[in-house]
Amino acid sequence: MKKIIPLLVLLMTARMLFCSGQQEGAASSTHGKYLAGNGIIIPPGDIHVNGYIAQLDYSYRLPESGDFAVYTYKGHNQISNSGQNETIQIGIKADKTPFEDLPPLNLSFVIDKSGSMTSDEKLDWVKESFDIFIQRVRDIDYVSLIVFDNESETIFTSTRMDSQEKRSRFSAAVHSIEAGGGTNLIAGLEDGYTQVMANYRSEYNNRVLFLTDGVGKSEGIIDLAETFSRRGINVSTIGVGTNFDVNLMIDLAKAGGGSSRFISDRDEMRETFGDELDRMIVPAARNLEIALELPQYITLDKTWGYRNRESRNGVSYTIPTLHNGDYETILADLTVQPNNRTGQNMVAKIRVEYDDVHGNHIILPDIEISSDFIDGPQPVFGISNYTVIRSSTMKFIGERLIEVGQIYYSIKDINDEVNAKRYEVFNKREDIELLSEEEQQKVFDEITSDTISELEDRIKNDLNEAIHIVKDTKRIVLNNKMKLDNIGFEDELTILDQYIEILGKELEFTAEEISRSLTVEPVTPAPIDLPLDSYIAAMLNELISSITYRESAIAVSPFNQEGNPESPFSEYLNQSAQMEFVSKGFTVIERGKLNEILKEQKLSLSGLVDTDRALDVGKLLSVDYFITGTIIPTETSVIVFSRLMDVQTSEILSVAQVVIPMNSEIRSLMDLNKGDI
């Protein structure tokens, strides 16, 4: 006879996937890491792919002139005329005026002081940050402070901060705040606008900074922000903790012509109210209109970044306000249709117009993006531009986390159905303890009926699918991280590992099984069948196409094969690279000179895989560019990475990767025997 499980225990130990309830999520991985660290799968509706892309600082340079600079990046330098996917990135960097030279400020800080602000010492973060702010505020600036819980209260009316006595009163007001009560969002915002209106001046930057960690009364709050934005008073939002309404904060900032930010810790709060404050409150330009126009042989698949509207031949974006020193990022995935073009052809054209802070409407010269169209399939695997790899990886992670969240939270409905059926049986038999063992077994059989078993199997299958997506995502992120010299994506990989642990526990994995799941195999994409020379030429030309000036000196570090750095294959790649660059008119530094520098610096060839060391050696060689490469054998293929670095700017310009089928020729060149991989 089967072992009988007491019915009450059975009901209590049924899958409790959602015992903690749905938590508010976040727009970017900063908050996602915070949630996942607390055992929460981010609800898919609270993940904004735009936020994942925009959270990275892509190191766009400050403009040499004008209010901002526009930079363009393409995923590949070469495009197959057989057709392929392409990605375009548009980066915008506003000019940065020093804080002391900014236009006068009329600021109202609206701070949530509800009871939840005591958790994680969030209110203490605010107080410490204001201590920094009050040291920066100038005599010409107006400041007010409103706090709210169930009601709103103005504890420091709009005041020109032109004396130490006023600054001391402001600090005292800040440090008098005590948490308690609910969250009346709209009352706080209304009072914030009232205080800004009290000293409104058109030549001032009039702004409300709205900080909350919760969800509360907000009916009509978007209309309120739009109304005051039209009057020249903007609002920027700051969310903290796990429970704030991220979608409301983003929509409120958009409607109010400001920016939104999530703050996860004390240091980030201090930075926001210190060096980064002007990025939230001071406009550098308004009403940016950016049009991405495409030729007829290229179509738009999807785009991210700000409000946009698609047209027959492209897409237009609107950025209401670009702030002082801020950076913005737009990403567009395209499909290049099969065509018979070769050589340089246009991929996209960009038109930009905007209003400067004085109200003048300005139209910038058009920017054209072109690529080298080649015959045949694309041999280079994945995106090769350093900047686009970073943005596309963040986009990919955001999309995959949404997919996992959709699967995970759909299981709730199945779980509820299982429990409903069990309760239905249980409620019929209140006398369970009085039944004989045989009768109890019949009840147990009803609870574990085929219908319920099928539902539980669906739950298990869905969880397995979710954990498979997470592991596959981690595999691709690690591949891209390797392309970027193992730099970046630390928070995102932490989220993925936390997801594996959360899902593994739901699947009742042992600690050993979870540990094994955290280790993933490297990406091994299916290679296309081309001659070896074609792969190498395509990879090297992808690098060459990144170089603007051909009268340059280049050093080529031998491609490093782990365990055999001087294999015939490494030497073949090195000679191919030198010959290719010489044929294109570059000056290539002799291998002997490179070896001499390495000996002086007590470095090995394998040490040049490290970007910083390679750049240092490049400077000692007085070259403009430095190339390094890595060879990674697998059972079925060999992956070759090559990296082109600008020695003067320390930038990685291109990272080309090819995946070559493993065959007897390659195995021989790599000095591999059957057991070596």
N, C-alpha and C positions, 0 to 999 in steps of 0.2 A: 504493500500500500504506500502511496505517496506520503511524504512528510507534510503534515498539515501546518500551515502558518496561521497564527491567530489573525482573525479578520481585521481587528482594529489596527494591529501593527502593519498589516498589508496596505491598508489605506493610508497610513501615515508615511510609509516609506515609498509610496509611488513616486515617480519622477517629480522632483521639486525644482524644475528648471527656473521657475519665475517666482520663487518664494520672496525675493527681495523687491519685486515690483519693477516696472520699467523706470529707468533713470533718464534724466535729460542728458543728451549727448553733447557733442561739440563739433565745430566746423573744421577742425584741423587735428593733426596727430598729437599736438601738445596736450590737448584735453583728452584725446583718445587714449594716450598712455596713462593719464590720470585715472580714467574710468577702468581700463583693462587691468590696471594694477589693483583695483578694488574688486576684481572678479566680475566686471560688467562687460558684456558684449555691447558695443555701441549701437543703439537703435538706428536703422538705416536712414530714417528720415532726418536724423540729426547730423549726418555726415555730408559735408559740402565739398565736393571735389575741387571747386574753385579755391576753397580755403587751404586744402592740402598743397595745391600748386603755389598759391600766393605766399605761404608761410616762409618759404625759403628766400634768403637774400642771395640773389644770383650775381652779386658784385658788379652790377651795372655802374659804369663810371659816371661821375658828376658831369653835367654838360660843360663844354668849354665856353659856350655862350648861349644866351637865350634862357627861357624859363625851365626847360627840361630837354632831355635828349631821348631819342628813340633808337633802340638797337634791335636788329633782326638776326635770327639764327635759324638755320635749317637742319633737319636731322641728318641729311646726307649731302655730300658735295657732288656725288654722281647719282644719276637717276636712270633706271633701266627704261628703255623705250618699249619694253614688253609690258610695262605697267607695274606699279608698286604703290605702297603706302608711303606717305611723307608727312612730316610734322613741321610746322612753322611756329616759332616763338617770337613774340614781340615784347621787348622789355622797355620800360619807361622809367627814367630816373629824373626826379625833380631837382632843381637847383636848391642848395641849402644855404640859407642866410643865417649867420650866427644869431643866437637867441637875443643877445643884447641889441641887435640891429633890426629885430622884427617889428612890424607895426604894433601899435598899442593893443593890449588884450583886455577884453571884458568877459571874464570867465565866471561861470556858476558851476560849482561842484555839487552834484546831487548824489548822496551816499546812502545806500541801503544799510539800515541798522537793525534789521529784523533779528530775531533770536538766533537764526542759523549762522549769522556773521561771527558768532563766537567760536564756531568749530574751525579747527585748523588755524586758529589765531588770525583769521582773515581781517578782522577789524584792527588788529595790531599792525598788520602790513600797511593798511591805509594810513594809520597815524604816523608810522615811520616815514612813509613816502611823502606825506605833507610836510614833514620836517625838512626834507630835501627841497621840495617845491618852494617853500617860503624863503629859502636862501637865494633862489633864482629870480623870483618875481621882482619886477622893477617898479620904480616910483610912479610911472605913468599907467600902470596896469590896475584894472578894477577886478576885485575878487569877491565872491559870495559863497556861502556854504549852507546847503540844505540837507537835512537828514530825514529819513522816512521809515516808518514801520507800518502800523495800521493807519496812521495819519502822517502828515508832513509838517516839518517845523524848520523855519529859517533861523539858524543859530549864529549866522554872521551875515548881516545885510551887505549889499553891494557897496564896496568901499575902495577908494583909491589908496593904494598901498604905499603912501609917500612918507611914512614915518615908522620908526622902530616900535613905537607904542601900538600902532595898528597891526604890525606883524605879530607882536606878542599876543594881542587880543585874538588874532586869528588862530595862533598855535594853541592858546588856551581853549578856544572853542572846539578845536579838533580833538584835543585830549580829554575833553569832557564827554565825548560821545560814549554812550553805554548801549549795548545791544538788548533788544527785547521787543516782542510783538510780531505782527504779520508783515505783509508786503504790499503796500498800496503804491504801485508803480506810477500810475498816472498823476496822483496827487503830488508826488515828488517832482515829476517832470514839469507840471504846471507851475509850481513855485520856482523851479529853476529858470523857466522862461520869464517869469515875473521879475526876478532879480536882474536878469540881463537887460530887460526892457527899461529898468529903472535908470540905467546909465548908458542906454544905447546911443552910439555914435557911428555914423556910416564909415568913418575912417578907421574905426577900431575893428578888430577881429572878435566878433560876438559869438560866443560858443557856450553850450551846456555840455559838461562831461558827466555822464550818467553811469553809475557803478552799482551792480546788484549781483547777488548770488542766488536769487530765487525766482519763483513764479507767483504772480499776484494780480491784483486788479489792474487791468490794462485796456479796457474797452475805450475806443476812440483815440488811443495813443498815437497811432500811425497818422491819422488825420491831423492831430495836433502838431506833430513834427513837420508834416508837409506845409501846414499853414505858416509856421514860424520860419521855415526854410525860405519861403517866398518873401518873407520880410527881412531876410538877411541874417537870421539867427540859426546857426546849425547845431546839431547834436552829435556827439561821438559816444559810443557805448563801450563799457568794459564789463565782461562777465567773469566771475570767479566761482570756484567750487564745481559741484556736479549737477546742481539742481536748477540753474538758471535756464530760462527759455532761450536757447541759442538762436532759434529761427526768428523770434521776436526781436532780439538784440540786433541781428543783422538787418532785418527789415526796417527797424527803427532808424538805424544809422543811414541806410540808403535813402529813406524818405526824408531824413533830416539833413542830407548833404554832408554827412560826416563819415567816420570810419568806425569799425568795430574791432574789438580785440578780446582775446581770452587770456587771463593771467593765472598761472598755475602755482606760483610760489612767491616768496618774499622778495627774492632778488629781481624777478621780473616786474613786480609792482614798483620797486624802487627805481628801476630803469625807466619805466613808463612815465613816472612823474618827474624824472630827472632829464637825462639826455634825450629821451625819445618823445618828450611831451609835445614838441612842435610838430612831430609827424602825425599827431592826432588833431591838432587844433588850428594850424596856420596854413591857409591855402597858398599854393604857388601858381595854380591855374584852375580854371573852371570850364565846365561844359566841353570836355575833350570829346571829339568825334573822330574815331579811327576807323577807316574803311579798308578792308582787305579785299582786293579785287583779284579774281582768278581768270586765267585764260580758259578757252573753251575745252581744252583737253585735260583740265584738272577740276575735280569736284570736291566740295566740302562735305566731310563726313560728320564731324562734330567739333564744337568749339567750347572753350571755357574762359571765363574772365569777364565779369561785368555784364550789364544789360546789353543784349545784342539783338539784332534783327537781320535775318537772312534775306538776300536778294537773289536774282537769277544768276549773277556772276560773282557772288561772294557774300560778305557779312560785314555789318557795321557795329561798332561798339561805342557805348557812351560811358564816360567816367565823369560824374558830376563835379567832383573836386579832387584835384591832385594836391597833396599836402607838401609842406616844406621838407625837402630832403627825402621824400618818400620814393618807393619803387613799386611799380605795378607790373603784372605779368599777364599776357594773353597767350593762349595755346590753341592751335587749330590742327586737327588731323585731316589730311587730304588724301584723295586717291588720284594718282596719275594714270589716266587711261592709256591703253596701248596706242602707240603712235609711231611714225617713222622719222622722228626728229633725232638729230645727232648734234653734238657740240653744245655751246651755251644757248639755253633757252629760258624764257621767263617762267618762273613758278608762281609769283604773286607780285602785286603792286600795292603799296600802302599809301593812303592819303590821310593827312592829319590836319585838323583845324580846331581852334579853341579860343576861349576868351582869357586874356590876361587879367591880373588882379585889378587893373585900372579900367576894365570893361572894353578894351580894344579887341576886336575879332581878328585873329591871325590865322593864315593858311600857310602851312609849311610846304617846301618842295616835295614832290612825290619820291618815294623810296621803292626801287625795283629789286626784287630778289630773283636771282637766276641760278641755274645748276647746269652741270655738264651731262647731257643725255648720251647714254652709251647703248650699243647694240647688245641684245641678249639679256639673260636674267641677272639680277643683282647678286653678286657674290659676297658682298659685305653683309654680315649678319647683324641685325639690330641697328639702332641709331649710333652714329659715330661722333656727333657734336657733343662736347663735354657738357655744355649748358642745357641742351635739349634732353640729354640722358637724365639729368637731375629732375627737370620738370616733368618729363614723361613718366619717370618712375613714381613720382609723387602722385600723378594722375592715376596711374595703374593701381597703386596701393589703395587710394580712396575708392575707386570703383570696385575693387575686390572686397574691401571691407563692407561696402554696401551689400554686395552679393551674399557674403557670409551672414550679415545681419538679417537679411530677408529670409534666408533659410532658417536661421536660429529662432527668430520670433514667430515664424509660421508654425513652428513645432508647438507653440503654446496652444493653438487651437486643437491640435491632435491630442495633446496632453490633457486638456480640459475634457475632451470627449471620452478619453480613457477613464478619467476619474468619475465623470458623470455616470458612465455605465456601471462602474464598481459601486458607487453610492446607491444607484438604483437597486442593485441586488442586496446591498447591505440594509437598506431601509425596509426591505421586505421581511428581513429576518432579525427582528430585535431580540429574539430569544436565542441568539447564536450560542451563548455559553451553556444553554440547557440542552442543546442537541447532542445526539450521540456522535461518536467519531465518524460513523458512516454518513450521517446527515451533514456534518460539518464538511466532509470531503465533497459532497455534492455541491454545497455552496461555493467552496473553493474552485471547483470545476467550472461553475458558472462565471466566477470572476476572471478566471483564466481561459475564457472561451476563445474560439478561433478568431472572432471579431476583434477582441481586445488584443490578442497576440499579433494579429495583422497590424493593428494601429501601433503597437509597441515596436514592431519591426520597421514600420515607416519612420518612427522617431529615430531609431538607431541608424537606419540608412541615411536619413537627412543629416544627422550629426557626423556620420562618416564622410558624407559629401562635403560638409562644411570644413572639416579638418583637412581633407584632401586639398581643397581650394587654398587654405591657409598655407599648407606646406608647399604647394606649387608656387604660390605668391612669394614665399620666402626664398625659394630656389632662384627665381628670376631676379629678385631684389639683390641677392648675394652676387649673382652674375654681374649685374650693373655696378654694384659696389666695387667689385674686382676691377672693372673697367676704369673706375675712378680712383685707382690707387688705394682701394679699401678705405675710402673716406666717405662719410655721410650715411644717412638712413639709420642711425643708431636708435632713435626713438621708435621709428616705424618697425624695425626688426624686433624691438622689445615688445611692441603691441602684438606682433605675430606670434612670438614665443608665449606671451601671456594667453593669447587665444588658444594655442595648442594645449596649454595646461588646463584652461577652463573647459574646453570641449573634451579633452581626455578624461577629466574627472566625471563629466556627464556620461561618458561612455564606460565608466568604471575601469579605466586603464589602471594598471599598477604603476608605481613610481618608476619602475624600470622601463615600462612601455612608454610612458610619457617622455622619459629621458631619451629613448631611441627616436621618438617622433620629432624631437627638437633638432635632430641631426638630419639634414637633407642632402641628397645627392646634387652634384653640380648640374647645371643646364647642359644638355647634350642635344642641341637641335639637329634635325635631319639635314645633312649636307646635300648640296646639289652636285651633280656630276659634271665637273669641269677639269681640264688639265691643270696640273699644279701651277704652272706658270701664270695661268689666268687668274687664279686665286691671289697669288702674290702681287701681280701687277695691279689688280683691282684694289687691294688693301693699300698699297703704296701710293697709288693715284688719289685715293681718298685723303691721305695725309697731305700730299702735295697740293691738292686743291684748296687746302686751308691757308696756304702761305700767300700773302699779298705781294711781297716783293721777292722777285726771283734772284736778284743779285745778293744772295745771302750765303752765309757759311753755316754748314750743318755738320754735326757729329752724330754718327750712328753707333749706338752701343750694340754689341752682339746680342741677338735674341737669346734669352735665358731659358734653357730647358732644365727643369728641376732634376737634380741628380746627374745631369750630364751637360753642363753649361757649354762645352766645346764640341758638341756632337756635329756630324757632317750636316745635319739639317739646320742647325743654328748657323753654321758657316755659310751654307747655301742662302739662307735668308739675309744674312749680313751682306754678302756679295751682291745679291739681287738689289738690295736697298741702295747700296753705294752706286751701282751702275745706273739705276733708275734716276737717282737724284743728279748724278753727273750729266746724264743725257738731257735732263731738263734745264741745265745751265747753272746748277748750284755748285758752290765750292764745298767739297766734302773733306773733312779732316782725316788724315791718314790714321790707320789703326795704331801705328807705332806711337804716335803722339798721345793718343788716348791711353795706351798702356803705360806710358811714362808718367802721366798725371795720376793714374790709379796707383802706381807704385809709390809715388811721392805722398799720396794721401792715405796710403795703406788700406786701399779698398780693393775688393774683388769685383769681377764683372757682374756677379749676381747682386751685388749691393746697389747697382744702378737701376734695379727695378724700383727702388724707393725714389719717388719723384724729387724730394728735397735734395737728396745726394746727387741725383742726375743733374739738377739745376746748378748745384755748386760746381760740379765738374765742368758743365757747359760754360760757366762764367770764367773758370780758369783757362779753358780752351779758347776763350774770346769768340765763341760762335753765337749765331743768332737763334738757332734752333737745335734741339736735342731730341733724338729718337731712341726710345727703348722698346723692347719687345719681350713677350713671355710666350712660351710654348707649353701647352697642357695636353698630354695624351690621355685618351679614354679608350675603352674597349673598341668602339666603332669609329672613332674619329680623332682628329687632333685639332685643338682650338688654338689659334694664334692671335694674340693681342698685340697691337702696336700703338704706341702713344707718342704724339708730337707735342713738344713743349716749346713755348716761346721763352727763351732764356732771359730776355730783358724784362718782360712783364711777369714772369713766373706763372703764366697761364698755361693750362693744358688746352690746346686748340682742337685736337681731334683724337679720338680713340677708335681705331678701326679693328674689327674682329672678323675673322673668317673661320669657317668650320670645314675642314678638309677630310674627306673619307679616308679612313685608315686602310691602307693596302700594303702589299709587300714592298713597294718602292719606298713609301713613307716609313714603314717599320725599319727598313734597312738604313735609311738616312738618319733615323733617330737612334740607331744602335739598340733597337728593342728586340728582346727575345720574347717568346710566348709568355713567360711568367713575369715580365717586367711591369705590367700594368695592373 
